[in-house]
Amino acid sequence: MSEEDMSEHELKPLDFEEILKIIEDKFGDYRKAYEIEKYIKQRIRAICEFYLRYKDKPALFSEEQFSIKWSYDRLTGTYIVDLGNRYTEYNYWLFKLAFKGVLEEEKTK
């Protein structure tokens, strides 16, 4: 990957003014762009609230969402989720679950 390609993936805060401009440029309609921006903000807020509600709380997640096998690793001080064929850190797994639609790689057609 070239340096130019890497600059597209730099970590930076979410800038909705920039996103709104891109949407507006693409669709040519400010009202439509604003509605899309509003929807995206609502979805991101809901996903963040989901993640923060269950972060470090596997028992609550298992009670309110669906049952998971988990344990506490005293050595590392983290919760571990048992995925059947492998174990992973609970908060990492929860983050990947919450943002699954964003983090999934595009499937080639």
Secondary structure, 3 states (H helix, E strand, C coil): CCHHHHHCCCCCCCCHHHHHHHHHHHHCCHHHHHHHHHHHHHHHHHHHHHHHHHCCCHHHHHHHCCCCEEEEECCCCEEEEECCCCEEEHHHHHHHHHCHHHHCCCCCC
